Amino acid sequence: MNGRPLPPSRDLRLVHVDARERQSIVSLRAGGPSFGGEELAICAGPCAVESREQIVATAAAVARAGANVLRGGAYKPRTSPYSFQGLGRDGLAMMREAADLFGLAVVTEVLDPRDAEVVAGSADMLQIGARNMQNTALLRAVGETGKPVLLKRGLAATVDEWLLAAEYIALTGNERIVLCERGIRSFDPSTRNLLDLSVVPLLARRTHLPTIVDPSHGTGIAALVAPMGLAAIAAGAAGIMVEVHPDPPSAVSDGMQSLTFAEFESFMESIPALATALGRRLPQRYVARTPNASPPS
């Protein structure tokens, strides 16, 4: 880390960079994916679980391309109450089945404190979405499950507000927290959000927690996902979260920002050269799918 850490906030006691001797590595399970080490975490999958066929096909495609975490929503926080709200427990079961078929871990969102234990029973990592970043009851409930937590930045949250939300989780005794930059609201409607990549190296000076980036929500435009994903890795992100769908035009949500299977595979093939230059590497399953490839020494 270049330079000195930024002065500690009086209220950042557990997640501040000075609270640990080194940056944290958050593992989802023994021998499974981790966030914060040399190996990048690649989370990929649909915005929403729509059917068993859809999630199994997507899990197969992202696993084949080298991802190690299946993302997807069983419970969906939608702006309109008339939009698809997710399949609930059925969606959780479908995600778990699809992930197990292809050796993937599962990350999915929790919306209600009453559902935290149910979701923890199916997922390897629990996500707090942007709309719930300051839902303190939910932060506590998810932390108390003991499962790793992916904490997305709120739509208009400052860095301090984001880190204080992480502090709520850490106060439960669970410091297995990964931060996710997913863009913040801007005056310019050219993209869905303003993807703040400067926050990645900034957070490395503020907290010991690893940070990943979601270029799908960050831009809202599929054609921008790959270049901004590469930029996130160059900025020092511990991984990326990308939306992938078998047929984006027919997706029930976020089709405009979802990659096709072929687009995701092409994106994954663009990462190794950059990762090698930075002393990083793709998951071992990516190396296994390319017999002539080898990770950097």
Buried (B, 14 or more C-beta within 10 A) or exposed (E): EEEEBEEEBEEBEBBBBEBBEEBBBBBBEEEEBBBBBBBBBBBBBBBBBBEBEBBBBBBBBBBBBBBBBBBBBBBBBBEEEEEBBBBBBEBBBBBBBBBEEBEBBBBBBBBBBEBBBBBBEBBBBBBBBBBBBBBEEBBBBBBBBEBBBBBBBBBEBEBEEBBBBBBBBBBBEBBBBBBBBBBBEBEEEEBBBBBBBEBBBBBBEBBBBBBBBBBBBBBBBBEBBBEBBBBBBBBBBBBBBBBBBBEBEEBBBBBBBBBBBEBBBEBBBEBBEBBBEBEBBBBEBBBEBEEEEEBEE
